[in-house]
């Protein structure tokens, strides 16, 4: 098994630097810091790099915890993401509806002395791209469908 770590702006890396065919993409805090219009390029990037049968492991702000719960329109009026965007389970399911949801839940809370990280204001999710999934980009809608 070959493991390749890449550090950089995923949106700026082209096919030569980020060729795709990855079995696992881990997003631990990127998605919830993107403005709404970047969801399209985020999904296009996933479509390009995630291999058929590959998995997306996602950590994102949960609604009712940290993160802004303003509507997309209000975010643009205020011109401020409020530190990051909070998502409902329904909005994450809708945005990632081209992938198969394997798990979506609040992160387990871990005590301060634990060697593990866990805070209840984050979602932890695992999605899979179907092996026979045809390439289809659907523009993502608002966080609160």
RODO-2510 file (C-alpha; in nm, 4 decimals, decimal comma):
residues 145
     n   res          X          Y          Z
     1     x     0,0000     0,0000     0,0000
     2     x     0,1325     0,3413    -0,0968
     3     x     0,0525     0,6463     0,1142
     4     x     0,1078     0,9944    -0,0221
     5     x     0,0652     1,3099     0,1848
     6     x     0,0269     1,6430     0,0089
     7     x     0,0323     1,9769     0,1886
     8     x    -0,0952     2,2739    -0,0061
     9     x    -0,3957     2,4544    -0,1408
    10     x    -0,6008     2,1734    -0,2938
    11     x    -0,7840     2,4222    -0,5154
    12     x    -0,4553     2,5502    -0,6606
    13     x    -0,3039     2,2061    -0,7267
    14     x    -0,3560     2,0776    -1,0782
    15     x    -0,3838     1,7186    -1,2012
    16     x    -0,0032     1,6873    -1,2155
    17     x     0,0382     1,7678    -0,8438
    18     x    -0,2902     1,6117    -0,7347
    19     x    -0,3621     1,3431    -0,9939
    20     x    -0,6587     1,1755    -0,8296
    21     x    -0,7510     0,8153    -0,7784
    22     x    -0,7285     0,8514    -0,3999
    23     x    -0,8971     0,5857    -0,1879
    24     x    -0,9257     0,8217     0,1098
    25     x    -0,9645     1,1973     0,1310
    26     x    -0,9619     1,3421     0,4838
    27     x    -1,1106     1,6869     0,5423
    28     x    -1,0633     1,7929     0,9012
    29     x    -1,1852     2,1498     0,9054
    30     x    -1,1567     2,2766     0,5481
    31     x    -1,5164     2,2459     0,4257
    32     x    -1,6778     2,4511     0,7035
    33     x    -1,4385     2,7418     0,6339
    34     x    -1,5368     2,7708     0,2676
    35     x    -1,7811     3,0385     0,1547
    36     x    -2,0978     2,9001    -0,0039
    37     x    -1,9878     2,9605    -0,3648
    38     x    -1,6788     2,7416    -0,3085
    39     x    -1,8957     2,4316    -0,2509
    40     x    -1,9136     2,3868    -0,6277
    41     x    -1,5355     2,3784    -0,6695
    42     x    -1,5038     2,1602    -0,3566
    43     x    -1,7384     1,8987    -0,5056
    44     x    -1,5614     1,9218    -0,8420
    45     x    -1,2290     1,8656    -0,6671
    46     x    -1,3700     1,5602    -0,4866
    47     x    -1,5058     1,4265    -0,8139
    48     x    -1,1609     1,4612    -0,9707
    49     x    -0,9498     1,3137    -0,6904
    50     x    -1,1701     1,0552    -0,5176
    51     x    -1,1366     0,7118    -0,6740
    52     x    -1,4472     0,5035    -0,7443
    53     x    -1,5099     0,3203    -0,4170
    54     x    -1,3010     0,5837    -0,2337
    55     x    -1,4003     0,7428     0,0954
    56     x    -1,4360     1,0989     0,2207
    57     x    -1,3795     1,1404     0,5946
    58     x    -1,5234     1,4778     0,6963
    59     x    -1,5158     1,6843     1,0135
    60     x    -1,7318     1,9979     1,0087
    61     x    -1,9031     2,2381     1,2472
    62     x    -2,2416     2,1148     1,3653
    63     x    -2,5438     2,3402     1,3950
    64     x    -2,6303     2,4265     1,7519
    65     x    -2,2627     2,4494     1,8471
    66     x    -1,9804     2,6512     1,7005
    67     x    -2,0028     2,8142     1,3620
    68     x    -2,2320     3,0554     1,1893
    69     x    -2,5890     2,9476     1,1241
    70     x    -2,6757     3,2460     0,9064
    71     x    -2,8328     3,1794     0,5681
    72     x    -2,6022     3,1886     0,2675
    73     x    -2,7611     3,5170     0,1545
    74     x    -2,7033     3,6751     0,4960
    75     x    -2,3397     3,5588     0,4972
    76     x    -2,2855     3,7484     0,1722
    77     x    -2,4674     4,0568     0,3038
    78     x    -2,2458     4,0605     0,6129
    79     x    -1,9338     3,9545     0,4183
    80     x    -1,8221     3,7422     0,7124
    81     x    -1,8238     3,3662     0,7666
    82     x    -1,8307     3,4118     1,1418
    83     x    -1,5345     3,1799     1,1963
    84     x    -1,6840     2,8963     0,9944
    85     x    -2,0189     2,7611     0,8833
    86     x    -2,2350     2,5265     1,0875
    87     x    -2,4242     2,2521     0,9053
    88     x    -2,7304     2,0435     0,9820
    89     x    -2,7248     1,6708     0,9048
    90     x    -2,9819     1,7336     0,6305
    91     x    -2,7688     2,0001     0,4641
    92     x    -2,4582     1,7780     0,4657
    93     x    -2,6600     1,4892     0,3240
    94     x    -2,7932     1,7156     0,0487
    95     x    -2,4552     1,8673    -0,0399
    96     x    -2,2885     1,5241    -0,0507
    97     x    -2,5884     1,3430    -0,2008
    98     x    -2,3768     1,2140    -0,4910
    99     x    -2,1843     1,0087    -0,2333
   100     x    -2,3126     0,7241    -0,0182
   101     x    -2,3400     0,8124     0,3489
   102     x    -2,1810     0,5483     0,5686
   103     x    -2,1934     0,7447     0,8933
   104     x    -2,2860     1,0939     1,0063
   105     x    -2,2890     1,1715     1,3759
   106     x    -2,1716     1,4141     1,6402
   107     x    -1,8146     1,3561     1,7404
   108     x    -1,7709     1,1688     2,0671
   109     x    -1,6703     1,3942     2,3543
   110     x    -1,3315     1,3106     2,4995
   111     x    -1,2134     1,4309     2,8418
   112     x    -0,9142     1,6687     2,8563
   113     x    -0,6777     1,3934     2,9740
   114     x    -0,7717     1,1631     2,6846
   115     x    -0,5126     1,0978     2,4133
   116     x    -0,8024     1,1150     2,1628
   117     x    -0,9622     1,4281     2,0221
   118     x    -1,3359     1,4674     2,0553
   119     x    -1,5656     1,7684     2,0858
   120     x    -1,9445     1,7667     2,0553
   121     x    -1,9705     2,0755     1,8288
   122     x    -1,8306     1,8840     1,5311
   123     x    -1,9865     1,6372     1,2889
   124     x    -1,7843     1,3383     1,1925
   125     x    -1,8888     1,1785     0,8684
   126     x    -1,7808     0,9071     0,6322
   127     x    -1,9033     0,9052     0,2729
   128     x    -1,8163     0,6685    -0,0128
   129     x    -1,8101     0,7277    -0,3842
   130     x    -1,9876     0,4430    -0,5605
   131     x    -1,7627     0,2252    -0,7761
   132     x    -1,9866     0,2684    -1,0786
   133     x    -2,0689     0,6340    -1,0156
   134     x    -2,0910     0,8344    -1,3340
   135     x    -1,9412     1,1788    -1,3320
   136     x    -2,2228     1,4209    -1,2528
   137     x    -2,1733     1,7563    -1,0879
   138     x    -2,4823     1,9008    -0,9265
   139     x    -2,4548     2,2571    -0,8022
   140     x    -2,4818     2,2529    -0,4234
   141     x    -2,7568     2,4534    -0,2681
   142     x    -2,7956     2,6285     0,0644
   143     x    -2,7031     2,4743     0,3961
   144     x    -3,0635     2,4700     0,5131
   145     x    -3,2607     2,2947     0,2341
***
